Amino acid sequence: MEFRRVLFRSEDFKINIQHYPTEDLLELAEVINGSELYIGNQSVGMAIAQGLGVNFWCEHRKDNCTLEGCETYFQRSNGFYF
């Protein structure tokens, strides 16, 4: 498992997590496209994952809209919002 930007320590997990810096959005898209699961928030990385059809988990604010009627919520069979 790799994180593009680490917001917490890898020792908080029971798995090895490595920081994987990318030079540009093309390289980021290539990394995301090669992944089994993208976990993130509403970001360009999430937009790329959704556009490529990659399985995703998205952190989503639930107080600014309903999940059924929000411009940042896209119902997908391969997506999960939390």
Secondary structure, DSSP 8 states (H G I E B T S, - for coil): -EESS--S-GGGSSS--EE---SSHHHHHHHHHT-S-EEE-SSHHHHHHHHHT--EEE---SSSS-TTS-TT----TTEEE-
